Amino acid sequence: MYRAASLLPLPAGDIHLWLCPHGDSGDPALDASYHALLTPQELRQKDRFHFARDRHRYLMTRVLVRTILSRYAPIAPHDWRFANGPFGRPRIDADPVIEETRGLDFNLSHTAGLIVLAIARDIELGVDVENIRRAAVLEAVDHFFAPAEARSLDALPTALQPHRFFELWTLKESYIKARGMGLQIPLDSFAFALDSPGDVGFALADPHGNASWHFQQLQPTPDHMVALCSSTDARIVCRETSPLQWERSLEVRTTRASKISPLSPIPPS
């Protein structure tokens, strides 16, 4: 069985957030090492992408998941197996289960220039990263966001609206990913209130729904915004890596976090 030099501890209540910067292409020799870690199915999936930059990003995401999971359990990167949940979310398929894989879960997001991998034990979690240098799709707000979110964004000066859009979008994506249901959850069925600096208020349209989710937002680079949703008030520990090359601890300040109590239910529109 594979044994890492030293497995990383992952205490209860911690979420490890791994940041992987990437370009549009890689070193051919290193990429060959990456290819050796993927399954035939993953290699076929990579080759379905039309553009080389998308093939490279897919390769990096799969290698990141495999190599980083091996920092927490004595399983070789190429031996990890995954199964999709009812709505397509990948989960660890550990058979036979070993102690280090019990409760271990992850969620992944990527955008131009950065891949983010969140790992925890016995915590439901979802993560989203967006490149905030791209154009904000402001016209989507009135059609897909909750009315209160649209009104709050419209009240801002025009120059501040793109930043608020990405704050809302990453938070909303992190929530639906934590729920593991994707767009089966309508984007207007829950809302965030961000008018108080540093705070994240959260409300559900269903007054009987479980609103006890916790949110944290970070901006690890000038170009990227990250939001994390978790089922408990977790401590985030950030690390940066280039798979099979290096890794290091990283201090990233939280820019927003959940208020102590959730908002009232969303009023009918």
Secondary structure, 3 states (H helix, E strand, C coil): CCCCCCCCCCCCCEEEEEEEECCCCCCHHHHHHHHCCCCHHHHHHHHCCCCHHHHHHHHHHHHHHHHHHCCCCCCCHHHCCEEECCCCCEEECCCCCCHHHCCEEEEEEEECCEEEEEEEECCCEEEEEEECCCCCCHHHHHHHCCHHHHHHHHCCCHHHHHHHHHHHHHHHHHHHHHHCCHHHCCCCCEEEECCCCCEEEEEECCCCCCCCCEEEEEEEECCEEEEEEECCCCEEEEEEEECCCEEEEECCCEEEEECCCCCCCCCCC
